[in-house]
Amino acid sequence: MTKNWAGNITFSAEVRSPRTVAEMQELVRLSDHVRVLGSGHSFNRIADTDGTLVSVAALPRIAALNPDDTVTIAAGLRYGEVTAYLQDEGRALHNLGSLPHISVAGACSTGTHGSGDANRPLAAAVTSTTFIAADGELVTLTRDDADFPGSIVSLGALGVTVELELETQPSYEISQVVYDGLPVERLGTDFEEIFSSAYSVSAFTDWVDPDVMVWRKMLAGTPYEPSWLGARLADGARHPIKAMPADFATQQHGVAGPWNERLPHFRLEFTPSNGEELQSEYFVPRAAAPQAFEQLKSLGNLMAPVIQISEIRTIAADNLWLSPSQGRDTVALHFTWIQDETAVRPVVAALEEALLPLGARPHWGKVFTADATTLRDCYPKVPDFIDLAAKYDPEGKFRNDYLNTYLPKER
């Protein structure tokens, strides 16, 4: 049976991979229940179904620049494939996630985000989406359509996305430097200086170690200091987890290179890890970040037996209904755990008890314990999204246990 990337989920059905859009339309038309599996980088049952499980990875692999400098892509392409094409054409995306291995449609549909004070999440680059609705017909929505803000971070509830258009910008170069030994208390006291110091910034900690590692991804030519806020330039290449070898990490030491080879943490040609982990992530309003850090430090000893690393990033506000940064500038608090859900879930529950009162929103595709009522409070556009899903899927063809649990039709 098919498993997700982490190996903690075994899907209930074998994956079917039509080779043409017409074949996919027919498959959707004839199926009672359908879900789409992307690159499998979700850590819960968001993609599972006891009906027909499909992949769009075998559809024609379209990537083409348009006269308005948007790029039309097949939804199943991975970010690394799209970005390599764009770089060859002298174009770029505004933001990238830490892994170039994930599919574009899967990342957008779950709110995967990337990083940077001025950078909106990955899904904010989408200008048009085309999906197969429950009746098997193609639907295209653009930014001019009223339904568009609810259709991108869609959790697979509207249909099978087969094509996207993304806005692009001229290519640019990034230099990446890593600092060791930032005192953990400075995350709160110097928060603005730290996270505004580069195009994209990631801070890594386990919330027990007094020293934090910071990765600064700067526009090429930006000067940087050998010592900074009590931290020092790393004396070698680094992996986000200190004990891990840095072979798979992208180029560091301030060496300038193309945006698509520096903004991710890991190189496309290598798989950074293969399972043996779980992940959770919570998104707090930017103003609440220092308070959240204090809460997490107080929970450090509780997390210690199950945490591998925690990453802190910032994201600019967007208007997509189910986006974790909808309506507010946001700080993402990411947690990589050991692969032991029995041990991890009580820790996650404790995190939520501390972070949800601060306005935290759980990541749709990762491990969380919040219920439907809590999620509706966290994401104010949930009722509108439930209505939108019913509009395009009135019989619930794309629903599964996950959606029925967390986004039930009853309001």
C-alpha positions in Angstrom: 0.0 0.0 0.0 1.1 3.6 -0.6 2.5 5.6 2.3 3.2 9.3 2.7 6.7 10.7 2.7 7.2 10.3 6.4 5.8 6.8 6.5 3.3 7.5 9.3 0.2 7.3 7.0 -0.8 4.3 5.0 -3.4 5.3 2.4 -6.6 3.3 2.2 -6.5 3.0 -1.6 -3.9 2.5 -4.3 -3.0 5.6 -6.3 -4.3 6.0 -9.9 -2.4 8.2 -12.2 -4.2 9.2 -15.4 -1.9 10.5 -18.2 -4.3 13.0 -19.7 -6.6 15.6 -18.3 -9.5 14.0 -20.2 -8.8 10.7 -18.5 -8.7 12.4 -15.2 -12.1 14.1 -15.9 -13.6 10.7 -16.8 -12.2 9.1 -13.6 -13.6 11.9 -11.5 -17.0 11.7 -13.3 -17.3 8.0 -12.6 -16.1 8.0 -9.0 -18.2 8.3 -5.9 -15.4 9.7 -3.8 -12.1 11.2 -4.9 -9.0 12.7 -3.2 -5.7 13.9 -4.7 -2.3 12.8 -3.4 0.5 15.3 -4.1 4.1 14.6 -3.1 3.0 13.1 0.2 4.6 15.7 2.5 1.5 16.0 4.7 1.6 14.3 8.1 -2.1 13.6 8.7 -4.9 12.0 6.7 -5.8 15.1 4.7 -5.3 13.2 1.4 -6.8 9.8 2.4 -9.9 8.3 1.0 -11.7 4.9 0.9 -12.7 5.9 -2.6 -10.5 6.8 -5.6 -7.0 8.2 -4.7 -5.5 10.0 -7.7 -2.2 11.7 -8.6 -1.7 14.4 -11.1 2.0 13.7 -11.5 1.6 11.8 -14.7 -0.4 14.5 -16.5 1.5 16.4 -19.3 4.3 18.3 -17.7 3.5 21.8 -18.9 5.7 24.8 -18.0 5.4 27.9 -20.3 5.9 31.6 -19.8 3.0 33.8 -21.0 3.2 37.3 -22.6 2.3 38.9 -19.2 5.2 37.1 -17.5 3.0 34.7 -15.6 4.0 31.0 -16.0 1.5 28.3 -16.7 2.4 25.0 -15.1 1.0 21.5 -14.6 -0.2 21.2 -11.1 1.8 18.0 -10.4 5.2 19.6 -11.1 7.6 20.0 -8.1 8.9 23.4 -7.2 12.4 22.4 -8.1 11.3 21.6 -11.7 9.3 24.9 -12.1 12.1 27.0 -10.6 14.8 25.5 -12.8 12.7 26.3 -15.8 12.1 29.9 -14.7 15.7 30.5 -13.9 16.7 29.3 -17.4 14.1 31.9 -18.7 15.5 34.7 -16.5 12.4 34.7 -14.3 11.8 33.9 -10.6 9.2 33.4 -7.9 9.0 35.7 -5.0 9.3 33.0 -2.3 10.1 29.3 -1.8 9.7 26.7 0.9 12.6 24.8 2.6 12.1 21.8 0.3 12.1 22.1 -3.5 10.8 18.5 -3.7 7.2 19.3 -2.9 4.5 19.6 -5.6 3.2 23.1 -6.4 -0.5 22.3 -6.2 0.0 20.3 -3.0 1.9 23.1 -1.3 -0.5 25.8 -2.3 -3.6 23.7 -1.3 -2.4 23.2 2.3 -0.9 26.7 2.9 2.8 25.9 2.8 4.5 29.2 3.0 8.2 29.9 2.7 9.7 32.9 4.6 10.4 36.6 4.7 9.0 39.7 6.4 7.9 41.1 3.0 7.2 37.7 1.4 3.6 36.4 1.2 3.2 32.6 1.1 3.7 30.4 -1.9 0.0 30.3 -2.8 -0.1 34.1 -3.1 1.8 33.8 -6.4 -1.2 32.0 -8.0 -3.1 34.2 -10.5 -5.3 31.4 -12.0 -6.3 27.9 -11.1 -8.0 25.2 -13.2 -9.6 22.2 -11.5 -11.9 19.3 -12.3 -15.1 19.8 -10.4 -17.4 17.0 -9.1 -19.2 16.7 -12.5 -16.0 16.2 -14.3 -16.0 19.6 -16.0 -13.1 22.0 -15.9 -13.4 25.2 -13.9 -11.0 28.1 -14.2 -10.9 30.9 -11.6 -8.7 34.0 -11.8 -8.1 36.8 -9.3 -11.0 38.7 -10.9 -13.4 36.0 -9.7 -15.1 36.4 -6.3 -14.5 32.7 -5.5 -10.8 32.9 -6.2 -9.5 33.7 -2.6 -11.2 30.6 -1.3 -10.0 28.3 -4.2 -6.2 28.2 -3.7 -5.7 27.0 -0.2 -8.5 24.6 -0.8 -7.5 21.4 1.0 -8.6 19.4 -2.0 -12.2 20.2 -1.3 -13.2 21.8 -4.5 -11.8 19.4 -7.1 -8.7 18.1 -8.8 -6.3 20.9 -9.6 -4.7 20.3 -13.0 -3.1 23.6 -13.9 -2.0 26.8 -12.2 -0.7 30.2 -13.4 1.9 31.9 -11.2 3.2 35.5 -11.3 6.9 35.8 -11.8 9.5 38.5 -11.4 13.0 39.0 -12.9 15.6 36.5 -11.6 17.7 37.5 -8.7 20.7 36.2 -6.6 20.8 35.3 -3.0 23.7 34.9 -0.6 23.2 32.7 2.4 25.1 33.0 5.7 24.6 31.0 8.9 25.2 32.2 12.5 25.8 30.1 15.5 25.2 31.0 19.1 22.5 33.6 19.0 21.3 33.8 22.7 17.8 32.4 22.8 16.5 35.4 24.8 17.3 37.7 21.9 14.6 36.0 19.8 12.2 38.1 21.8 14.2 41.2 22.7 15.6 41.7 19.1 12.9 40.0 17.1 12.4 42.9 14.6 16.1 43.2 13.9 16.6 39.5 13.5 13.8 38.8 11.1 14.2 42.0 9.1 17.9 41.4 8.5 17.6 39.5 5.2 15.2 38.6 2.4 14.4 35.4 4.3 15.4 34.4 7.8 15.1 31.1 9.7 16.0 30.6 13.3 16.5 27.0 14.6 16.2 26.0 18.3 15.0 23.1 20.5 13.8 25.6 23.2 16.3 24.1 25.7 19.7 24.9 24.2 20.6 28.6 25.1 22.1 29.0 21.6 20.1 29.5 18.5 21.3 29.0 14.9 20.1 31.6 12.4 20.1 31.3 8.6 20.0 34.6 6.7 19.3 34.6 3.0 20.1 38.0 1.7 20.0 39.6 -1.7 23.4 39.2 -3.2 25.7 42.1 -2.4 24.2 42.8 1.0 27.0 43.2 3.6 27.0 41.0 6.7 29.0 41.0 9.9 31.3 38.3 11.4 29.6 38.9 14.7 26.0 39.8 15.1 23.7 40.2 18.1 26.0 38.0 20.1 26.2 35.3 17.4 29.1 34.4 15.2 29.5 33.2 11.6 29.4 29.4 11.4 32.9 27.9 10.8 31.5 25.3 8.4 28.4 24.3 6.6 25.3 23.6 8.7 22.2 21.4 8.6 19.2 22.7 10.5 19.7 19.9 13.1 23.1 20.5 14.5 24.1 16.8 14.7 23.2 16.1 11.1 25.7 16.3 8.2 25.2 19.3 5.9 25.8 17.5 2.6 22.2 18.1 1.5 22.0 21.7 2.5 22.1 24.6 0.0 25.3 26.6 -0.4 26.2 28.8 2.6 29.2 31.0 3.5 27.9 34.1 1.6 28.5 32.6 -1.8 26.0 34.3 -4.2 23.9 32.1 -6.4 20.5 31.9 -8.2 17.4 32.4 -6.0 16.2 28.8 -6.6 19.5 27.4 -5.3 19.6 29.4 -2.1 16.0 30.1 -0.8 15.4 26.4 -0.1 17.3 24.8 2.8 17.9 21.7 0.8 19.1 20.8 -2.7 16.8 19.3 -5.2 19.2 16.6 -6.2 19.3 15.2 -2.7 16.5 13.9 -0.4 17.2 15.6 2.9 15.6 12.9 4.9 13.2 10.1 4.4 10.5 9.9 7.0 11.3 9.0 10.6 9.7 12.2 11.7 6.5 14.0 12.4 5.8 17.7 12.0 3.5 20.3 13.5 3.3 24.0 12.8 1.5 27.0 14.4 1.1 30.5 13.0 0.8 33.4 15.5 0.2 37.1 14.8 3.5 38.9 14.5 2.8 41.0 17.5 2.4 37.9 19.6 5.8 36.4 18.7 7.8 37.4 21.8 5.0 36.1 24.1 4.9 32.8 22.1 8.7 32.4 22.5 8.4 32.7 26.3 5.7 30.1 26.3 7.8 27.7 24.2 10.9 28.2 26.4 8.7 27.2 29.4 7.7 24.0 27.6 11.3 23.2 26.5 11.8 20.3 29.0 8.4 18.8 28.1 9.3 18.9 24.4 12.9 17.6 24.9 12.2 13.9 24.6 10.4 14.2 21.3 11.7 17.2 19.5 14.3 17.2 16.7 14.3 20.9 15.9 12.0 23.9 15.8 12.2 26.6 13.1 10.9 30.2 13.3 10.0 32.1 10.2 8.0 35.2 9.2 5.4 35.6 6.5 3.6 38.6 5.1 -0.2 38.8 5.2 -2.4 37.6 2.3 -6.1 37.4 1.5 -6.5 33.6 0.8 -9.3 32.3 3.0 -7.7 29.3 4.6 -4.1 30.6 4.5 -2.4 30.6 7.9 -1.4 34.2 7.2 -4.8 35.3 6.0 -5.4 38.9 7.1 -2.3 39.3 9.2 1.5 39.3 9.2 2.5 36.1 10.8 5.2 34.2 12.6 5.5 30.4 11.8 6.5 28.1 14.6 7.5 24.8 13.1 8.3 21.6 15.0 10.0 18.5 13.8 9.3 15.5 16.1 10.5 12.0 16.4 8.1 9.5 14.6 6.2 8.4 17.7 2.7 9.8 17.6 1.7 8.4 20.9 4.5 10.3 22.6 4.1 13.4 20.4 0.4 14.1 20.7 0.3 15.1 24.4 3.2 17.5 23.7 1.3 19.0 20.8 -1.8 19.4 23.0 0.3 21.3 25.5 1.7 23.5 22.8 -1.9 24.3 21.6 -3.0 25.1 25.1 -0.1 27.7 25.3 -0.3 29.0 21.7 -4.0 29.0 20.7 -4.9 31.8 23.2 -2.3 33.9 21.4 -4.2 33.5 18.1 -2.2 30.6 16.7 -3.5 28.7 13.7 -2.5 25.0 13.2 -1.1 24.0 9.8 -3.7 22.0 7.9 -1.3 19.3 6.7 0.6 18.6 9.9 -0.1 17.0 13.3 -2.5 18.9 15.5 -5.1 18.1 18.2 -7.5 21.0 17.7 -11.2 20.2 16.9 -13.5 21.7 14.4 -14.9 24.4 16.7 -11.3 25.5 17.5 -10.3 25.6 13.9 -13.4 27.7 13.0 -12.3 30.2 15.7 -8.7 30.2 14.3 -9.7 30.6 10.7 -12.4 33.2 10.4 -13.3 32.4 6.8 -14.0 28.7 7.4 -17.8 29.2 7.1 -17.4 30.9 3.8 -15.1 28.1 2.6 -17.6 25.4 3.6 -20.2 27.2 1.5 -17.8 27.5 -1.4 -16.9 23.8 -1.3 -20.6 22.9 -1.4 -21.0 25.1 -4.5 -18.5 23.2 -6.5 -19.1 19.8 -4.8 -22.7 19.7 -3.7 -22.7 15.9 -3.1 -19.4 15.8 -1.2 -17.5 13.8 -3.8 -14.2 15.3 -2.6 -15.0 15.0 1.1 -13.2 12.5 3.3 -13.0 11.7 7.0 -10.5 14.6 7.5 -12.9 17.2 6.0 -15.9 15.8 7.6 -14.2 16.0 11.0 -12.6 19.5 10.7 -14.7 21.3 8.2 -18.2 19.7 8.6 -21.0 20.9 6.4 -23.3 21.6 9.3 -22.8 25.2 10.5 
